[in-house]
């Protein structure tokens, strides 16, 4: 591309070439008052004044205005000239013995004078707004990082490039902007700000624990340096694969790190502090040991980061409910935090249940569909049928409900137990059942168990069952082999406490009884062979703390057909019905299970529950309220009495 230039070559008799302003001009003072004059007139004026030769690009044009109420020196006039060009987006570029005046964007691509020294000599020093290229080598700071900062400071007048192999900056900008950039570089590019990276292999210490301690110390050190107005950086990371410490820090902080590591990386006396014991207060030692050993076995497998630095061993001592731990002190500190969290006291659940049977004898037809609620809004009943039965009155609940044989229900009763003056539904049910001959109360178990711990109550008889018999002729029994089996009520409950005082109960209920003890074997002989009837329910329910639930209704039915008649007359067709009677009897039995659960969180709540139960027991035995009953809140060892 051929550029066209308007060349203004003004040869001054007093010109000294590249020396700049003439000797005669140095002591002169002039007035600079220009009002809307063509910029070429100003260029010619400065050329005559300074003796410089200017080559003006044909794209340079426009009018300028300069007001100078006082006279200025020739050098000051030249600085004003450079500023006027800069305001109009023009720039002066040296070109041999002359100077080019170009548009600013074009000037950045010209062959500019390049300065490699940050302190050029007076002869080589460019003018203030002259466009130059400066190479700035860096010793400590990153050229890439500084290249992000400098352009923002110089604005659109400068171009900053990075030469990564020598960690240098190449800056093209007016000379005065270069000087500002150099001031920033000199301030930033110092040894104390330049981070260093070092790798410190450890011989005795563990990199993870040493790094943790080191970071705590360095945090305080860096904070103190900042208070004193100093700049500091410290990043320490553990390399567990090589058991080394990686550090990135300034020179001063790096010396502190080296000194600390020499102090910390020392050999621990053999066996000292490697065996520890920890007595558990709440959890079972065997269970905790199993959990922690599983954690130790799995740590470090695959790509997972190791939790512990060395192999550890945990053994449970059941006699003292303690853990014997073989581990380094740093590993022990890690383990003990886990063990303490596992050894927290668990909440307890007080469970009260009522297991009862409802039976009904009836002829032919009975039963209408039914549904309702206990005491109005005090209960919710879920489904069921009624085949004719009496109503069950619940005094404490204040309502009446039909609980006949032949029904299958599920309900949640919202009344509370009668403990501490509060009405509880199970007590009401028990009281009502005692006065009703259609209901049989099989069991009223009460038990206290830990959260997520299985609780079991068995109310059974040990019944013999013939396992094997050796019978001679004419059914004479010679020998029998007998097994004993439990027959009665078995209740197993596992509670789990959830959020917002909710309870998840896993219930396993079994009710069995003997319905026939003898078996006819012929010839008037009977064999002792008990027959049992067993009903079971296994379910999981969710309920609220202090509420009562009906979880099952298990139906059994016995039908009996009978016929009585007058001999011969009862066999006469049609008329025989005048001499005979056909009877059909049906007996239905339903099993109901009522369960209430109460969360016990503290020792005080447990003591209060014990006191309430003692008062209730005293009241049932004596007919008194039990308010004046002596109660020892804490066991007391009496002094021995010595008899002479």
Secondary structure, 3 states (H helix, E strand, C coil): CCCCEEEECCCCCCCCHHHCCCHHHHCCEECCCEEEEEHHHHHHHHHHHHCCCEEEECCCCCEEEECCCCCEEHHHHHHHHHHHHHHCCEEEEEECCEEEEEEHHHHCCCCCCEECCCCCCCCCCCCCCCEEEEEEECCCCCHHHHHHHHHHHHHHHCEEEEEHHHCEEEEEEEHHHHHHHHHHHHHHCCHHHCCEEEEEECCCCCHHHHHHHHHHHHHHHHHHHHHCCCCCCEEEEEECCCCEEEEEECHHHHHHHHHHHHHHCCCCCCCCCCEEEEECCCCCHHHHHHHHHHHHHHCCCCCCCCCCCCCCEEEEECCCCEEEEECCHHHHHHHHHHHHHHCCCCCEEEEEEEEEEEEEEEECCCCECCCCCCCHHHEEEECCCECCCCEEEECCCCEEEECCCCCCCEEEECCCCCECCECCHHHHHHHHHHCCCCEEEEECCEEEEECCCEEEEEEEEEEEEEEEEEECHHHCEEEEEEEEEEEEEEEEEEEEECHHHEEEEEEEEEEEEEEEEEEEEECCEEEEEEEEEEEEEEEEEEEECCCEEEEEEEEEEEEEEEEEECCCHHHCCCHHHHHEEEEEEEEEEEEEEEEEEEEECCHHHHHHHHHHHHHHHHHHHHCCCCCCCCCCCCCCCCCCCCCC
